[in-house]
Amino acid sequence: MLLTVFFDSDALVAGSASRSGASFLLLQLCELGLLKGVTCQCALDECRRNLKKKLPDALPVFNRIIEMSVKVINNPSKESIQRVKNMAHLKDLSILAAAVQCEANYLITFNIKHFHPAPAFSLEVCKPGDLLKKIRILLNTMAV
C-alpha cells in the first residue's frame, strides 16, 4: 500500500531550501514513487510567495521538486472546509480540508499544533522528521 503524504507549504519550502533535511528526503521518496506526495494550489501559491521574498534562489529547485514529486490538487470547496471547521487554525482550514479530501495518511507540517483532525479521518499530522522515523521503523520490522 502506497502511503499518501500531504505537504503543507512550510514543509515544501524546507524541502526546497535544504538538500539534507527530512522534508527534502520525503520529497525524494515521492519522486521515486515510494510515497505519494500531494499538496493543493493554495499551499503552492503560499510557497512561491514566501520563496520569492525570502529565498528567490530556491525557486528553480522548488519548481523542479513540485514537478517531479508532488501532485497538485485543486483547493478544497467551501463544503470541504466547513467539514473540518474547528479542527485547525482558521488560516490552515483549507490545508486540512485538502489533506482530508485526498485521503492522505499523513499531513506533513512544522505547525503540528495548528491541526486537530477528527480520528474518523485517519489522518496523522506530523513533522517531516517524525514521518521519516516511522518509515525507518516500518522498514526495520519488514527486514526481520
C-alpha positions in Angstrom: 0.0 0.0 0.0 1.4 3.4 -1.0 1.2 6.0 1.7 -0.3 9.4 0.7 1.6 12.3 2.2 0.1 15.8 2.0 2.7 18.6 2.3 1.9 21.8 3.9 3.7 24.9 2.5 6.3 25.1 5.2 7.5 21.5 4.5 7.7 22.2 0.8 9.7 25.4 1.4 12.0 23.5 3.7 12.5 20.7 1.1 13.5 23.3 -1.4 15.9 25.2 0.8 17.9 22.3 2.2 19.0 19.1 0.4 19.8 17.4 3.7 16.6 17.8 5.7 13.8 15.5 6.3 11.4 17.4 4.1 13.8 17.0 1.1 14.2 13.3 1.8 10.4 12.8 1.9 10.1 14.6 -1.4 12.8 12.3 -2.8 10.8 9.3 -1.7 7.8 10.8 -3.5 9.9 11.3 -6.6 11.0 7.7 -6.5 7.3 6.6 -6.2 7.8 5.1 -2.7 5.3 7.6 -1.3 2.5 9.6 -3.0 3.1 13.3 -2.5 0.2 15.7 -2.7 -0.4 19.4 -2.0 -3.0 21.9 -3.0 -2.8 25.0 -5.1 -3.2 27.4 -2.1 -0.2 25.8 -0.4 1.8 26.1 -3.6 0.9 29.8 -4.0 2.0 30.5 -0.4 5.3 28.7 -1.1 6.0 30.7 -4.2 5.2 34.0 -2.4 7.5 33.1 0.5 10.3 31.9 -1.6 10.2 34.9 -3.9 10.5 37.2 -0.8 13.0 35.2 1.3 14.8 32.6 -0.9 14.5 33.5 -4.6 17.4 31.3 -5.5 15.4 28.3 -4.3 12.6 28.9 -6.7 14.0 26.8 -9.6 14.7 23.9 -7.2 11.2 24.3 -5.8 9.6 24.2 -9.2 11.5 21.1 -10.2 10.6 19.4 -6.9 6.9 20.1 -7.4 7.0 18.9 -11.0 8.8 15.6 -10.1 7.5 14.8 -6.6 4.1 16.2 -5.8 0.6 16.1 -7.3 -1.1 19.4 -7.0 -4.8 19.2 -6.4 -7.4 21.9 -6.6 -8.2 23.9 -3.5 -10.9 22.4 -1.4 -14.5 23.5 -1.8 -16.3 25.6 0.9 -18.2 22.5 1.9 -15.0 20.6 2.4 -13.6 23.4 4.5 -16.8 23.5 6.5 -16.4 19.8 7.2 -13.2 20.4 9.1 -14.3 23.5 10.9 -12.7 23.9 14.3 -10.1 21.2 13.6 -7.4 23.7 12.6 -6.4 27.3 12.9 -8.5 29.4 10.6 -5.8 30.1 8.1 -5.0 26.3 7.9 -8.5 25.0 7.4 -8.0 24.8 3.6 -4.8 22.8 4.1 -6.6 20.3 6.4 -9.6 20.1 4.1 -7.4 19.3 1.1 -5.5 16.6 3.1 -8.8 15.0 4.1 -10.2 15.4 0.5 -7.3 13.4 -1.0 -7.5 10.8 1.8 -3.9 11.4 2.9 -2.4 9.2 5.5 -0.1 12.0 6.8 -0.2 15.8 6.8 3.4 16.9 6.9 4.0 20.3 8.6 6.1 22.0 11.1 3.0 23.6 12.7 1.5 20.4 14.1 -0.3 22.3 16.9 -2.3 24.1 14.3 -4.1 20.9 13.2 -6.5 18.6 15.1 -8.3 16.3 12.6 -11.0 14.1 13.9 -10.0 10.4 14.4 -12.5 9.4 11.8 -10.3 10.9 9.1 -7.4 8.6 9.8 -5.0 11.5 9.1 -1.9 11.8 11.2 -0.3 15.2 11.5 3.5 15.1 12.0 6.7 16.8 11.3 8.9 15.6 8.4 11.5 14.0 10.7 8.8 12.2 12.6 7.5 10.5 9.5 11.0 9.5 8.5 11.4 7.8 11.9 8.1 6.0 11.3 9.3 4.8 7.9 12.6 3.6 9.3 10.8 1.6 12.0 8.5 0.1 9.4 11.4 -0.8 7.2 13.3 -2.4 10.1 10.3 -4.6 11.0 10.0 -5.7 7.4 13.6 -6.7 7.3 13.3 -9.0 10.3 
